[in-house]
Amino acid sequence: MSLPSNFEDLISEAEGLNLYKKLILQLNKDLLYANIDLEFDEETLPTSLKFVLQEIVFNLINSKFSDYLNLLYIVDVSEAKVRSLDGSDALKLSEDVTFIILQREWQKVWYKAKYS
């Protein structure tokens, strides 16, 4: 499996395989496990999904860093990927981390669909 390189590719691949709703369900499950008070409706538009999740990540980075780290742990984001990001701009960091989170969630959904 090659991971999508940007948000648009990720969403078009998920929608093309009819797995977008499963992506949202997987994200909701991990947000619940991470104790983040956020649940997306299955009909959430991709742009809304991205912006709301990015806002949550931004707020966690700035005010609840331990909760942010917990979310990354629950989602199982690669530590090496996060360390490679430039942390000097919190807004850019939140955008990059949001994509990495969605990328990892997509990976989980894709593998479940392919091998279940």
Helices and strands as residue ranges (DSSP letters): H 7-16, H 20-33, H 46-63, H 65-75, H 79-83, H 90-115
